[in-house]
Amino acid sequence: MTVNHPEYPSAHAFWTSGLTEIVARYFGRRNVTWTLTTSKVAVPQLVQTERTYYNLAALRDEAGNARVWAGLHWRHSLDDRDQIGQGVANAPSDNPTKP
């Protein structure tokens, strides 16, 4: 099955990269344990699962790779995730007076 989905860049990849950068800055380290649980309320067809990550890079990498593994993106869609993610993480401090 092919979805009507833009190929490049992967929003999941750069959004997760930006989020993990913000969390790393907040805690002052990258070895942050984070457990995510799927929600059957939000997506009833999912099997409820917990995934625990012991560092933010593992979370970032799996979120990007999941899009490739699901067949929604090619590997090159992850190439610029950290550059775009840094822009996402920097946006609030780059524009402190904008709402």
N, C-alpha and C positions, 0 to 999 in steps of 0.2 A: 504494500500500500504506500502510495506517495502522498504526502500532505502538502497543502498549499501553504508553504512556510518559507520565509526568506532564508537563503543559505548563509549569507555572510553579513555581519559577524554573528556569532551565537550570543544572544542576549543573556541566556542562562550563564554562559561562561564569563562574560565581562561583568555582569551584575554580581555574581558570586565572588569574583576577584575583588571588586570594589568593596563588597560587604566584609570579606575576610580581612582586607586591609584596614578598614575602619575599626573592626574588632581588635586587631593586633595593636593598633595605635591606642585604643582605649585601655587595654590591659598591659601594654608596654612589652608584649612578648607574642611570639607566634605559636608557642606550645600551649594552646588553649584546648581543653577537652570540651567537645560540643556533641550532644546527642540530639538527633532529629528523629521525629516520629511521623510517619505518614498518617494522614487523617482520612478515615473512611467517610466522615461526614462531608469533607470537601470533595473527595473523589471516591465514590462508593465502590468502583470496580478495583481499587487497589487492595492488595493484601496489607493489613496493618503491619508495619515493619519499623524497627528502630535501628538506626545506624549511629555508631559512636565514632567520632574522629578525635584523635589525640593531638593533632596539630592542624592548623588552618590550611596548610598546603594540601593535605590529603582531602579535605572537604572541597577546596577549590578545584583540584584535579578531577575528583570523581564527578562533581557537578558538570564540568565540561565534557568529560569522557562519556557520561551517560547520554548526552545528546548525540554523540557519534555512535555509541552502541545501539541506540534506539533507531538509528537510520535517519535522523532528522538533519544531521550536519555531516560535513566531511571534516577531516582532521584540520585542514587549513582554517576552518572557522574559529579555531581556538588560538591561532597564531598571535593575534593582537589583544587577547583578553586582558593581559596585565597592563598594557599601556592604556587601554580604554578604562579598565578598572581603577587605575591610579587617578585618571581624570574624574571618575565618579567619586572616589574617596576625597579628592582635593576640592571638589566643587563647593562644599560649604565654607571651607576656610578661604578659598579664592574669592568668594562673593559674600562676605559677612553681612553686608547691609541689605542684601536682596532677600525677600521672603522665600 
